[in-house]
């Protein structure tokens, strides 16, 4: 992944309008904007498996894919 | 706790018609009030109107946090109620915080989180618009968006606490499943706020009836029990404070004519100027004629008359009146009469009540006739009808208007109607019109049953109707049981015998 991503960190307490525009509810929220569709992962990312599935960065077997929807 | 501070809960006038009366001054200022109700109980309308009235009537800005409908939907839905939300947004008087579910993209939860982002957005919007009012609609929808119930619960406590610090008065809506069950679905609702208002949309005898109840206002007074309300296009929610009505109306000793000199005589010189008269009788018994004469009598003395008809069309009424020598068309032209005809089924009773009040306030009549009040019975439940009658009567008395209501009895001979049962104690006068069957002939009888604060004729008199109106004649001397609906002819010899009996006694 090194060099193949562009990450921006936003403090919503300082820039609440951005939170409004992006319609963020929970903190922390990780949003993957590209490639579409937009995917969001909320929480402290302590569950690495779920994060990878959520960002669609990992091959999953058919059953798991069904669960994630 | 500290009684001194308990006394000092200030209220913020919401501007919602009738609600400020029921709540004795509005919502507790700077606090959060939970508005709970089933689906379709007008929670969102309440939440929007709370902000809209603030903008329109008090110049106070508002923030609307939506968890359910999108801002676009709310803007569109509320246009019908006459609130130009988009315009207000452009002027910086209204701001949305959009926390509605997003159709695009997908969200998963991985680990611990809080709703700090939402709180930051709310605080930002409140500061940006300098909002004094905040609405959050509706609580349950956020539980549907996030999986972790315990976190959401904890965070809602945090948000309501933080919102208190902002100094804005807050309305938080929440859905419930049963009309008379628990306050909310998620078990947090009662604990996150000190004040609870319940909206109900009850199905009663196939008719929907909306009511509002203030369940608790911590540390401050409010009216108790359910009050009916309605949602009117162009106005929004209107609460009808029924049992809060005070018996405070003035009482006049001035008399006005009933439009029939003989009837005036029977009433001891006419009706009182601010009294409500109920005329009850079977169909075709002369009630509409009484109304017509009441109006003609008023118009002759340059009084303004309002006729609300729920049984007949304009054309029918005008034709009937002409048949009795009264020209309604002419009276309307000289602005001493306004005729409003409406089919009872076109709207609910609460809406009728508000319409009638509007017409009265707009036209400012001296006399109001309703023909017939009992026609409205069929569009409502018994309870709703009773409340309607009481509310309308009290409204008319407060305006010091003379009111003549007619009620149709269900049976041809005698009997009483539901209307009479509800209204008889609050009307000042009751006039009964009855059919009297004698020797194969239907004759008509009339009696003044009650005339509050005045002497009146107690006889049951016969009357006839012709092209010039109602003619009241002599009492029925030889018939008994007319009012009971069981007329019995007494033969002259029997009367003579009875007379002699009394003569012997004395």
Interface residues (C-beta under 8 A of the other chain):
Chain A: X12 X13 X16 X17 X19 X20 X23 X24 X25 X26 X27 X28 X29 X37 X38 X39 X40 X41 X42 X43 X44 X45 X46 X47 X48 X50 X51 X53 X54 X68 X69
Chain B: X97 X98 X99 X102 X104 X105 X106 X107 X108 X109 X110 X111 X112 X113 X114 X115 X116 X117 X118 X120 X121 X123 X124 X125 X142 X145 X146
